[in-house]
Amino acid sequence: MAKARQIVKRRKAVTNIRKITRTMQLIANSQFQAAFKRAMATKPYTEKITELADDLSATAGDVTHPLLTENPDAPRDAMFVLTSNRGLCGGYNGVILRAAMAHLHSHTDRPTDLHVVGKKGVTYFKFLGKPMAERITDINDKPQFARIEKLANQMMDRYEKKELRAVYVAYMKFISAGRQVAEVIKLLPLEKSPGSKPAPGAAPAQTVQYEFSPEPKELLAHLLPQTVRVRLFQCFTDAAVSEQIARMVAMKSATEAAEDMIKSLTRQFNRARQTQITLELLDIVGGAESLK
């Protein structure tokens, strides 16, 4: 059994760690609230602009757009991998990177340009020896639309020049505070969102009829690029709120583990101290007996 002094030092160290993890938990909680509000504020706009783009693409007749047209002869793909700049967020980065690697392993027919966001993803692919087309580490927990817009414009420009067959995004999709799922979505070419099936016995959904002013081609030329920008920005906001949830849960678990360890060390200290007192009493009694 360890000496009482050693146990006291270890208990003090664990107590300090508990203070740190508790503080980080509170910080993550406050940052989660801000990130959650941002994600919820942008989600309705993202859903409606995507729905509008789908409806206009379907009702515009023979009007086409480069962002809707596939490039089967393009030489390569591109993929954004959204990870965090900081650690201490549990398995958040590991789940995203596994989803990204699974996608890469299933699409080996042509090379994929990796645009890795976050220091953790950069370190991971660097360790694997995989080349990265771009390393982005200047996007923090509060992504700015102007910064994301530049990335989206860059991808759209390359896609319209038929340099890319498809553009994907690997990120953590925020569904609710209790559920986040790692996904790899296709950003380009734009695809029609799967519509929801009507309930049994319900009347079929009516098709919305539009009167175009200006012409459909001009409308789509403005609407479709904006849809790509907004969808990519939504991926970043979802990733930000999911990261804070993961960090909050990880720090809560670490705090609880530290508390359990402190209780265990306290019991060990009490036993060690009791043993030490017993031995000291035996020494005193033995010394007294030897003087008789």
Secondary structure, DSSP 4 states (H G I P E B T S, - for coil): ---HHHHHHHHHHHHHHHHHHHHHHHHHHHHHHHHHHHHHHHHHHHHHHHHHHHHHHHHSTT---TTTS--TT-SEEEEEEE--SS--STTHHHHHHHHHHHHHHH--SS-EEEEEESHHHHHHHHHHT---SEEE----SS--HHHHHHHHHHHHHHHHTT-EEEEEEEEEEEEETTEEEEEEEEEES--PPPPPPPPTTPPPPPPPP---SS-HHHHHHHHHHHHHHHHHHHHHHHHHHHHHHHHHHHHHHHHHHHHHHHHHHHHHHHHHHHHHHHHHHHHHHHHHHHH-
